[in-house]
């Protein structure tokens, strides 16, 4: 569970491919039009480069990927929903039984549980045809997963002790904002820096799509009938993003407890998702990564939250 290679392995798990690649994957929502002939490849490549200051290379979509994209219909969606629900159920089954520990780790495990609920809820909304509401849950899902990692690896004792333990709403002290938790985590996992940079107003803004879906921005409004709709590609990308973000939750427990069967599940599932990201959406190949995490140096802090 320890070792310098653990940082690289976390990058391979999900901070690079589940966090950063997911943020950049927001641009894929326009790229699929290349495969259905709405615009010429040359025109689309020129448009994308102009929008991104000439720095983004739009991937060429080969005939194999065209066929894959054209198959992202009702049957694929149903099978992917079933796969996502299986991922959640297996993760819940492999988590250690609840037991009181300390304020830091009890809160972390609550965040893991919340993330798994968000993932399941997102899938159920997709199955009900409520795609806008499903998209809204992507940011809360990554926030809950990130909170678990932040509590395990980054939050100092003072920050943990300041967290309220009552159900009173509006307390001035609470978890940090997503961008701030991610920024703290860069000291342990530098690859998250790309995600943090994507939140900055003067940065790439590659992470902004999460806000837009959650807060009802134009990506949501332009997908409402009669203006537009959620395409098969949009729905597929939402489901795979949810799998990426949802996997970060049980991975956090694996990093904390070192539970062997849970870690095996996380890394196997990571590789399967990465394969689909490359095969269907054209993102870079994952490559082999060390199947381990660095030892958290934050120890127990505070009284248990339950008995």
Buried (B, 14 or more C-beta within 10 A) or exposed (E): BEEEBBBBBBBBBBBBBBBBBBBBBBBBBBBBBBBEEEBEEEEBBBEBBEEBEEEBEBBEBEEEBBEBBEEBEEEBBEEBBEBBBEBBEBBBEBBEEEEEBBBBBBBBBBBBBBBBBBBBBBBBBBBEEBBBBBBBBBBBBBBBBBBBBBBBBBBEBEBBBEBEEEEEEEEEEEBBEBBBBBBBBBEBBEBBBBBBBBBEEEEBBBBBBBBBBBEEEEBBEEBEEEEEEBBBBBBBBBBBBBBBBBBBBBBBBBBBBBBEEBBEBBBEBBBBBBEBBBEBBBBEEBEEBBBBBBEBEBEBBBEEBEE
